[in-house]
Structures are given as structure tokens and as C-alpha cells.
């Protein structure tokens, strides 16, 4: 699995249309009325990586298995959702399970599609979504913080560690800021923060849903979103859900490429979204190649070789001995594993080795 991305936004911004297109399914009903998504929908898509095809051919692999991204389509939020407005906050729990949150923002005008707020303002919409997530965190954390404070006064060891972390986050939330603005946690504090499973600790990616004419270069509305993303040091992408929907109906890669060319687009919006997600979460890809399969795997940058092995199977990490490693460029340039070995480009790395993007591994382990 690559990563899990939650798709949130106000009703009628194109969330479900985008989800359908990206996953090429009709699992989410796209309709011109609020709350058409009654249950969170999930869909997995392959992460495109041309390197994997090259490795599969060189390794004469029977199967080619890309890493995947899972999209979770969450029902549209409205102002007051955390207080029970619209469908309320029953869906917010699903956001807790994702690695990052994509705020889908409507950046197009249309007389045919109503907007729950009456006019188009993507920055306001982003603030509405953010506010509801902060309010949900605030309500959740206030209850737990009171309990932790009481236990801390009774010298409970765990509570003594948790209470100051909760108090610091509460101060930020009450000041109208998301919990993710706090970045200077210690290693021990970060563990506590993760265990709290707060919505606003999740990294945010802005997705500007534009009309077809603006798909290549964006428009004035998406420019405002990109400025906001830059100020927050996060990622933003321009996607036309309408175009992605058309692409999803085309049968072959050649047809899709021809269609993109006619629109002046170099790649589908899905590719840009995945790339932005990888940058946001600081993810990299490593590979395993053999006669049975060539496969891509995803880890966070700075992962060690045993941690990468553990992505494949927990036994690999627990019994890790060494990693036989070839850089992708050497594997390709030298015609595969044997050529890399003959040229002395296969390295033996130990438990302290930090995985590089494109590494091709054979893990040796003993359990």
C-alpha cells in the first residue's frame, strides 16, 4: 500500500465526481444535491511508475505489481457539521484513518450546479472545512484532557506525560489554529500526538477542481488556493474532475494520451495528485524484482533497510540480516541484476542503511 488519502469538502464541489474518475468506478453517486455520499467510499488505484515496467522487463518477471494509493471519499461537510448540522460529524471518524486529507475546493463557476454557500469562494470553503475539523478535535480533546489532568494530579505516570501535550494542543485549537502548526514535538511527544488521532494533525493537500478550459494552467480562483498553500508550506494541485471523468471512460493508454494532448495536458490529474501526495508525506519507492514478480513498495524517506523489509512482511524486519541493494539507474543501465553484479554495483547494506528512492532490494532474513 502506498498511502491513504481522505477526500473532503463541502457538498457539490465535485468530490464524488473526482473520486469516481480517479478510481474509475461508479461506487460514489455523483448528484447535484448535498449529502449524496452517505457512506465513505474507498477505492484503490495503481501508482504510475515507469521504472517498474523497465524493471519487470529486465527481470523477465511474470507479474508486475505497482504500489497503490487508497482514496476515501467522505460525505460533504457543511458549516456547523461538528455541532450536528447536515449529516453531522458521524463521518469525521473515517478521516482519522487516513494518512493525509485532500480538501477538494470548487474553483469554477456554473449556473447548473448549486453551491451550499450561494457563491464560489475556495478559500472560504477551505476555512469552513478546517474549522469543522478543529471544532471536532476541540470537543474530543477537551473531554480527554480533563480526565488526563485529574490523573496527572494523582501522579499517574502516563497522564503526567499526556496532560501537557493535550494542554498545548488545546491552546492552539482555541486560538483558531489546527494542531499541525505545532512542529517542535520531542520524539516521545510525537508518539502521544499520534495516539490522540486528531483530525487537524493530518497533512493537508488542496485540490482545485477547475473547468476544462483551466485544466492546464489553472485560473484566478485556483491561484488564490496556491497562494494559500504556499503560505502554509503545503501542496496544491489543479484538477478538472470533468476531464478526469472523461479519461476514466477511455479504454487504452493511447486513447488517454491522445485525449490529454488535445487539451494541452502532459499527464492526467491523478498523476499530479499522487506526486503531490508523495511530496507532502515525504514518501519514496523501492522495488523487488524476480522471475515471479516485479513489485513497487512505498516507505517514508529516511526509512531503514529493516523498516523497508517490514513493509513486505513483519518477519522480514524481525529477522533482518542484510539487504542486497542495486540502485535503479545501475540496474537499468547494466541490463539487470546480473549485469549490476558483474560490474560491482550490487551492495550489501546493514540495518543502519537508509533507503534511497529507486533502490532494488533482495532482503536476507532469518526467523
PyMOL commands that set and color helices and strands:
alter all, ss='L'
color gray80, all
select helices_A, chain A and resi 15-23+50-58+81-83+92-95+122-153+157-174+179-181+187-196+199-201+212-214+220-231+241-248+253-262+269-281+305-312+314-318+328-333+337-342
alter helices_A, ss='H'
color red, helices_A
select strands_A, chain A and resi 3-8+41-46+63-65+68-73+100-106+203-209+235-239+283-289+293-300+320-326+347-349+360-365
alter strands_A, ss='S'
color yellow, strands_A
deselect
rebuild
show_as cartoon
